[in-house]
Amino acid sequence: MTFPDLPFARLTLAARGFVLLFLFVTALVDRDEEMLLALIAIGCAWVVVQLAEFRPRTSIVFATTFDAVVVGLVCGVASAESLTVLAALAVPPFTAGLHRGAVGVALAMSAELVALVGFAVVSGDGLSDPQWLGVFTWSVTGLGLGLIATFLHAAIERSTDPLAPYHYAQTLLRQLIDLSGGLSSGLDPNALGGAIISTVRDELPIAALVLYVPRGDSLTPLVEKNLEGETADCEDVAAEAWARGENVVDGRSFAIPLDDAAVVAGVLSDRLDPGRLDLGDRIRKLQRRLAPSAVHLDTALLFASFRDAATAEERRRLAREMHDGVAQDIASLGYLVDALAAQPSSAQQAERIALLRDRVSHVVGEVRQSVLTLRTSIGESESLGAAIGAIARNLSEVSGVPIQVTLEEHTTRLRPEVEAELFRITQEAMNNAIKHAQASVIDVHCRVHAPRAIITVSDDGRGMQQARSDSHGLEIMRERAMLIGGRLSIDPVHGGGLMVTVAVGTDPEPPISSEQPSEEKVKA
């Protein structure tokens, strides 16, 4: 085992220099010649050890043990004449702790005490009571300094090791894998949010109830239950409770913040009197009861965020590899085909080379489109509809197929993972209509009223064809819908073509509310 870094050697140099200077000044003031000679011997040993520590191939075990043995022997020799020299016993445990942690402290203390006591026994003089007291005092001091050095050792290693964040991440991921199977409530935010809604419904007679979760500086609905009233009445009181961090009661409306994880807001049934319910007290009790559920939900949301970040990074990595690898290799083949086309040996060969060149160009276009598909994602600033409109315009420009996008969006956003999966499903449906259906026009209708949304992609193409054995597009779309608790349906269109519909929320159609959605038509 060798010295891994210089920060430890610099700290040991400072510690030894400070103690040696202090003891030398004490010896000079007391005119203690025995102590001066002992300090000279210790100083020489420390110079040797210190120079060795700055050499990268020096053994840690040898250096720390040699240091402790020399200090122990010198203190054993000189302590009979000068007890002050025993202060040097506190240094080897500290320096060993800096280099090796708790193991180094234990080894250094053992080595110096064995050397000191061994010399006293061999010399036959033994140790007097004042010597024993001094040895005990400075050994305990050395132990305390050694424990401090152990903490510094761990802190410095964490700060200087470039792999430390990865090791820490590995530990957390292993713990998550081990724990995920034992989580009684699972990691599905929708299921956990539904459980919270059910608990509130069991306690309070509500007309409408919404569970909001944070998204940036705003709140977005996760689950809602509309029995008699409008869920739009919950938005203002939920925002107020979230901003204040405390329960809010406003007439029949109420909101309960669940730590930093969510806010549950509702409207009481108009057939009941809030005053007779003692609503404030019941809400406080309900908040305490929901505390464990809030922890479950927060864990699920964190896991979903981590999963989405990892997925996005993997998509970007695949896009880079395709662009820099496969796309470049195929483009190189195109240059080779061009060279062959310059000097064909016959008209038939020229025709075949031209056909090959067309196929290479088509494959290059497909790869570039795949790279664009992988890299395209929904940003925090743009809405789901805006992202769908942007990708539709790009697909239309590349393919030449007109794509008309109709958007009906409310200002409240869906959760990021829901938007991401809906976007990918819509993107895949449009790609399929262009590549396989031979459609002449594609219509996309996107309606969003969080937490509900419904998107339809219809075309006038050939309809459902026999699936290839290597085609997994529809299966992947269904898996994406299942991940967000959505429903995917594929239906024939009268007159030819297909309609792909994906919906999330309790109802396939968003309800009409007092807030009018923004409606926009984008013709790509």
N, C-alpha and C positions, 0 to 999 in steps of 0.2 A: 504494500500500500504506500503510495507516494503522495507528496503534498499536491493538492489539486489547484491551488489558487494562491495569489499573493495577498489578498486582504487579511487572511489569518496571520501570515508572517508579519505584516505591518502592525497588527494589534499586539502580537506577542512582543515585538520590539519595543513598542510604547510601554507595555506593562513592565517588562524587565528593566528598561531604562529608568522608569519612574521609581521603582522599588530600590534599585541599586543606588540611585542618586540620593534618595531619602536616607538609606542606611549609611552611606558614606558620610553625609553631613552629620548624622547622629554620632558616628564614630569619631569624626574630627572634633566635634564639640566636646565629647566626653574624653578625648585623647585615649581611646581604647585601641591599643596596638594589636591585640589579639583579634579583635573584631575587624580591623582594617585588613589584616592578613587573610582572614576568612573571606571577606568580601572580594579581595583581589582574586582568590581562587574561584569563587562563585562567578565573578565577572568574566574570568577567562573561559570558564566552561560555557557561560551563556553566549559569549562571542562566537565560540565554535558552533554551538547549536543554532544560533541565529543565522550564521552564514550558511549552515547546512539547510536551514528551512527555506532560504531563498533559491536553493537549487531544486529544480523540478523533479529530480529523480531520487531525492532523499527519502528514506523510509520514515514514515510518521512514527511507527511503533518504536523503532530504534532511537530516534531523536528525543521523543518524550520520555522514554524510560531512562536514557543516559542522563538527561537533565535532572530527573527526579532522584536518581541514585547519587549523583555528584552533590546535589544540594543536601540530601540526607546525610551523607558522609561528612561533609564540611560542618554541618550543624552539630553532628554528633561529636566532632572533635572540638569545636570552638564554644559550644554552649556551656561547658563547665566554667569558662572564664567570662563569657558574655552571653546573657540570655537574649539580648536584642537581636542577635543574628538569627534566632529562630523565626523571625518574621519572614525570612526567605522561603520557609516551608509553604507559604500561601501561594507562591508563584507557579510552581509546576502543575498543580491541579487546574489552575486557571488557563495556562497555555495549552495543556493537554485537552481541556474541554473545548477550547476554540477549534482545535484541529480534529478531534475525534468524538466529541460529544461526551455523553455519560460514561461510555466505556473508557475513554481516555482519562477522565477524572479518577475513576476507580483504579486504573492501572498506575497512574502517577502517584496517588496517595499511598498505595500499597508499596510501591518501590521505594519511596523516600522514607517511609516509616520502618520498613525492613532494614534499609541501609543504616538509619540512625540507631535503632535499637540494637541491630546486629553488632555495630561497632562498639556500642556501650557494653554489650555482653562480652565480646571478644577482648576488649581492653581490660576488663575486670573491674572497672570503676563503677559501672552501673549509672543510673540517673537519679539525681537528688529530687526531692519533692518539688522545689522550684522549677527544675528542668521538666519534670513530668507535667506540671501545670502549664509551662510555656509551650511544650509540645502539643498538649491537648488544645490549648487556646488557638494556636496558629493552624493546627490541623483542621479544627472546626471552621476557622476563617477561610482556609483553603477550600474546604468542601463547599461553603457558601459561594465563594467566587467561582468555583468550578461549575456549580449549577447555573449561575448567571452566564458563564461562558458557553454552556451547553445550549442555552436559549439563543445566544448570539450566533452560535454555530449553525443552528437550524435556520435562523432568519437570513443569514448571509448566503447560505446555500440556496435558499428559495429565490433570493433576489438576483443571484448570479447565474443560476442554471437556466439556459434558454428553453429547456424542455420541461421546466417545472409546471407551466400552465397546462401542458399536454398531459403530464402525469396526474395533475389534479383533476383534469377533465376525465381521464380514464377511470379514476377512482369514483367520481360522481356517476359516470355512465354505468359502471359495474353495480353500484348501489341501486341505481334506478332499475336495472334489469332484474336484480335480485328481489327488489321490493314490488315491482309492477305486478307480479303474479299473486302477491298477497294482499293487494289493495281490495278491500271488501266492496268498495263502490265503483271500481274501475276508473278509467281515465276518459270517459266520454262526456264532454261538457254539456251536451244536450240532455243526456240522461240525468246528470247531477243537477242541472238547472231545473229539469222537470220535477225532481224530488223536492227541491226547495219550494217550487210553486205549489206542489201538493200539500206540503206542510203548512204553508200559509193559508191555503184554502180550508184546511181542516180546522184552523183556529179562528178565522175571520170570515164573516159572510160578505163575499166580494162580488162586485159586478164585472170588474176587469182587473187583470193582474199581469205585470210585465217584470221580467228579470233582466236588468241591464248589466253589461260588463264593459269595462273601460277599453277604449281604443284611442290611443294618443291622449288628447285633451278632451275628448268627448265620450259619450256613452252610446253603446249600440245594443239593441234588444237581442237577447239570447233565446228566451222562451216567453211566450205570452199566452194568456187565457182570457178570452173575451166572452163573457156570459150575458151581461145585460147592458154594459156601458161601452164607451169608446176608450181604447187604450191610449189615444193621443192625450187624454187628460192626465196620464201618468208622467209624461215627459218632463214637464216643468218641475213638479215636486221631486222627481228623481234627481234632476240636475241640482236642485237646491240642497237635498240631503247629501249628495256626493261632495258638493263644494264645502258644506259646513262640517261634514263628518259626523252628523248626528241625526237622530230620528226627526222626521218632519210630519206634522199633522196639519192639514189645511182643509177644514170642512170635512167632506167625505173622502178626500184624497189623503194618502199617507205614503211615506217612503222610509225604508229601513236600510242604511248602509251596512254591508257585511264586510267589515275591515276594509282592505284595499282590493278585494276580489270582485265585488258586485254590489248592486243596489236593487232591492226588490220594491216595486212601487205598485200601488193598487188604488182602486176606487170602491168604496163600500156600496152595498146595495141600497137603493133609495127607499127601500121598504123598512129600513131600520134607523134608529136614532143613535148617532155616534156617541152622544153624551151618556146614554144609558149603558153603553158597552164598556165605559172606562177605557177608551181606545189607547190612551197614552201608556197606561200600565200594561195592557195586554201586548202592546208592541214591544215594550222593553223586555218582557218575559220571552216573547217570540225571538227577539234578537239574540238573547243568550242561548236559546235552544238551537238556533241556526248557526252558531259559531263553528261547530265541527263541520257542518256542511259547507261553510264558506272556505274552510281549509281544503276540503276535498275538491271543490270547484276551482280554487286558485291553482292547485297542483295540476289539475287537468288542463287548464288554460296555459300554464307554463310549458307543459309537455307538448301541447299542440303548437305553441310558438316555436319551441325547439325543433320539432319535427318539420315544420314549414321552412325554417331557416336552413336546416340541413338539406331538405329537398331542393330548395332554390339554388344552393351552392352546388349540388350535384348536377343539376341541369346546366348551370353555367360551365362546369368542368367538362361535361359531355359536349357542349357546344364548341368549346375551345378545341377539344381533341378532334372533333369532326372537321372543323374549319382548317386547323393546321395539319391534319393528317390525311383523312380520306379525301376531302375536297381538293387538296393540293395534288395528291397522287393522281386523281382522276383528271384534273386539269393538265397534268404532265402528259397523260395518255393522249389528250386532245392535241397537244403540240406534235406528238409523234405521228398521229394520224394526219395532221396537216402536212407534215414532211413527206409522208407516203403519197398523199393526194397530189403533190406537186409534180411527181413523175410516175404516173400509172403505166403499167405495162400493157394494158388493154382497156377498151371501153367498159367491159364487164367488171374489171377490177376497179375502175374509177367509180362505177355505180355503187359497188359494195363498200368502197371506202367512204363515199358520201353518206351512205346509210349508217355506217359505223360512226361517222362524225356526228350525225344527228342524234344517235343514241347516247353518245358521250355527253353532248350538250344537254340532253334531257336529264341524264343522271346528275350532272353538275347542278342543274337547276333544282332538282329534287333535294340534293344535299344542302344547298344554300337555304332552301325553304325550311328544311328540318332544323338547321342552325337558328334561323329566325324564330321558329316555333319554340325552340328550347330556351332562347334568350328572352323572349317576350314575357313580361309579367305585369301584374297590377301594382302601380306605385301607390304610395300613401296619399298623394295629392289628387290622383284621378279616380273617378268612380268606376264601378264595374261596367256600366254602359259605355263610358268613354273608352275604356280599354278594348271592349268588344268592337266599337266603332273603328278604332285605330287599326286593329288587326284585320278587320273586314276590308277596309280601304286598301291595305297592303296586299291582301290575297286577291282582291279584284284587279289591282294593277298588274300583278304577276301573271294571273291566269286569264284575264280578259273576260271573266264571267261577272256580270253585274250582281252586286250584293246590296240589298236594301235593308237597312237597320232601323227599326223603330224602338225608341227608348221611352219608357215611362218610369221615372225614378223619383223617389222621395229623397230628401236631403240626408236622412239617417242612413248610415252605412251598415252593411252586413259585417260579420266578423271576418278577419283577413283570410282564415283558412277556407271559409265558405265561398268568399269571392274568388279565391284562387282556383278551387275545384270547379266552380261554375264556369269560370273563364276557360279552363282547359277543356271542359266538356263541349262548350260552344265552339271553341277553336277546332277541336277534332271533328265535330259535326260538319262545320263548313269545309274543312279539308276533304272529308269523305265525299261530300256533294260535288266538289270540284274534280277530284281524282277519279272516282269510281262511278258516279251517277250520270256523268256527262250532262249536267244540268245547264240550261241556258240562262236561268235566273235563280237567285237564292234570296229568300226573305228571312230576316231574323227579327224576332219580337222579344224584347227584354222588359219585364215588369218587375220592379223591386219595391217592396214595402217591408223593410226589415221588421221582424226576422223572416218574413215570407218573400219568396221570389219565384218567378216562373219565366223560363226562356224557351222559345220555340225556334227551331231552324227547319224551314221547309224548302223544298226544291221541286222542280218540274222534270226531274231526270228519269232514269230507267226504273226506279224503285228498288226494292230489296233484291239483291242478287245472291247467288250461291256463294257462301263465304269460303275463302281460301283456307287451307290448313294452317298457313303461317300468318293469318290475319287475326289480330287480337284487339282491334280498335273498339268494337262494340263492348267487348268484355271489360276493357280498361275504363270505358265511359261508365259502365254500370258500377264498377268498383269505386270510381271517384264519387258517384252519387251516393253510394252506401256509406262512404267515409263521413259525409256531412248529413246523414239521415235524410237524403233526398230520394226522389222517385224519378226513374228514367223510363220513358215509353217511346216506342218507335212504331208509327202508324202509317199506312199507305194514304196518299192524297188522291182524292177523286180526280181522275183525268191523267194520273201518272205522277210519280215522284214519291217522296217520303217526308214525314214530319217527325223530327226528333224533339221531344219535350222533356225538360228537366225541371223539377219543382222542389223547393224546400219550404218547410213550414207545415202547420197543421192542416191547411186547406190548399188546394191546388191553385185557387185564385185569390189574390190579395183583396181584402175588403176595401170598400170605398170609405174614405174618412173625410173629415172636415178639411184636412190639409190636402190641397190639390198637388198631385205629383207634377214634376217637370216632364213634359213630353217633347221629344225631339225625333225627327226623322233624318236619318243619314243615308244618303244614296251613294254607295261606293262605286 
